[in-house]
Amino acid sequence: MTDSPHPLRAVRGEFVHFLADPAAYGDNALEHFVDGVLVVRDGHVAELGPAAAVLTKLPAGTPLTDYRGKLILPGFIDTHIHYAQTDIIASHGEQLLTWLEKYTFPAEARFADPAHAAEVAAFFCDELLKNGTTTALAFATVHPASVDALFTAAQRRRMRLIAGKVLMDRHCPDFLRDTAARGAAESKALIERWHGRDRLLYALTPRFAPTSTPEQMRLAGRLFAEHPGVYLQSHVAENRAEADWVARLYPEARSYLGVYDRFGQLGARAVFAHCLWLDDADRRRIADTGTAISFCPTANLFLGSGLFDLGRARALGIRVGLGTDIGAGTSFSMLQTLSEAYKVLQLSGQTLSAASAFHLATLGGAHSLYLDGRIGNFLPGKEADFVVLDPRATPLLARRSAGCTTLGERLFVLMMLGDDRAVAATHVLGEVTWQRPE
């Protein structure tokens, strides 16, 4: 034992993680230990290997948590989510633009109250952890205090979180409207206050092209260029009516994506949600610039927006992660989100293997965020975030899992039938941050 606040500890169970993308490398992309031990030192992976080999090397007295009978994977990574929309999840029956007016804007207005922001942020982070999600890229609201609240809640839980203040200076209610200058100044102050603090990172956040003037878009692009390591997140081509609106607002742009490109908002650490109504010229531009896409299946189905073409994105080498997109998305659970991703692709004549699905939720998400050097698998030196899944969490899961003969089948059953009840525990930097009551 050391005097470190995060001493040497070990975890035993069945481990699954990815070294590469199974869609490209097949079985060689996955590492599986039926009975493995993960050694964690100071919150980082020290070693992962077969229990018989690793246990003999552990110093006497090393704390050992035994999760045998359960599957342990790297913590899930949510690449697109709105924390301020937590309370409007499952609001009935609109498409995108009406959804914003009817539900989103009134809900986000409440975040002018720091106490409300703090209460929602705490619930939001706890809900992520309850579902096995240890890293998220999140939208706040236009209010700087909403960003402070979210980063404070994540910092207390030692989560890796990327977030930013929404930029919105037109085509929105007066009570949520900033100005180009004020939005840029507040964003810069938030970058200086939070970016790189513990495990927190900042994302410049124009909501989408219609709600920002050309001047605001220009200033956001300039801040993105001036602050290396900062992220940029937005939406593009989610809905056909939205895409038509952008074409009227920016007639000089070749496409919706071209608006962001014109203002210097593509590149490494830029993440755009949805990307449903793009052509191949747009997709190639995304690939060439190292920009990433967040695939948000539950929201796309719920709002009737369209079906994401994962196959084409993969063929062009685009970085893709998975997003729950709460609150148009219908579940915090990455397992449920994977289930809907499978169905979206089935409707498109594509398929999603269990290995590819869990890669999207772990190492693939980390790769899309340029964080695969820090999180996403159990290689030595990585931050030790992981989720413990129970294949017997419900009677149906237990019954179906008992009949499985391969790892792939067991993982597929978990993603089709699992939800937060299947999460037995979530660890952040090696330590339990949520545990299912027994």
Secondary structure, DSSP 8 states (H G I E B T S, - for coil): --SSSS--EEEEEEEEEESS-HHHHGGGGEEEEEEEEEEEETTEEEEEEEHHHHGGGS-TT--EEEEEEEEEEE-EEEEEEEGGGGGGTT--S--HHHHIIIIIHHHHHGGGSHHHHHHHHHHHHHHHHHTTEEEEEEE--S-HHHHHHHHHHHHHTT-EEEEE-EE--SSS-GGG---HHHHHHHHHHHHHHHTTSTTEEEEEEE--GGGS-HHHHHHHHHHHHHSTT-EEEEEES--HHHHHHHHHH-TTSSSHHHHHHHTT--STTEEEEE--S--HHHHHHHHHHT-EEEE-HHHHHHTT-----HHHHHHTT-EEEE---TTTS--S-HHHHHHHHHHHHHHTT----HHHHHHHHTHHHHHHTT-TTTSSS--TTSB--EEEE-TTSSHHHHHHHHT--SHHHHHHHHHHH--GGGEEEEEETTEEEEE---
